[in-house]
Amino acid sequence: MLIPPLFIGDNVILENAVVGPYVSISEGTRIINSRITNSIIQKHSQVRNGILDNSLLGNFVNFEGKSEELDLGDYSTI
C-alpha cells in the first residue's frame, strides 16, 4: 500500500509493505514485511519486518526488527 506524498526511486522492491505518508526511498532498496512513515531511506538498503517512523537510514543499510525512530549511517546492520 502506498500513501502519498512519497518518492520511490528506480528498482525499489516493495513486498507486503505499507509506505507513506512523507517517505522517500532511493534506488535499489528493498522493503519487506514492513511499515514506513515519515522517513528517508537511502540507496541499496533493506528493511525487513520493520516498523519505522521519523527515521533516517543511510546507503547500504540492513535493518531487521521493530523500532519507532531510528537513525543509521551508511553500511550499518541491525
Secondary structure as GFF3:
##gff-version 3
##sequence-region A 1 78
A	DSSP	beta_strand	6	8	.	.	.	ID=ss1
A	DSSP	beta_strand	13	15	.	.	.	ID=ss2
A	DSSP	beta_strand	18	19	.	.	.	ID=ss3
A	DSSP	beta_strand	23	25	.	.	.	ID=ss4
A	DSSP	beta_strand	30	32	.	.	.	ID=ss5
A	DSSP	beta_strand	35	37	.	.	.	ID=ss6
A	DSSP	beta_strand	39	41	.	.	.	ID=ss7
A	DSSP	beta_strand	46	48	.	.	.	ID=ss8
A	DSSP	beta_strand	51	53	.	.	.	ID=ss9
A	DSSP	beta_strand	56	57	.	.	.	ID=ss10
A	DSSP	beta_strand	62	64	.	.	.	ID=ss11
A	DSSP	beta_strand	71	72	.	.	.	ID=ss12
###
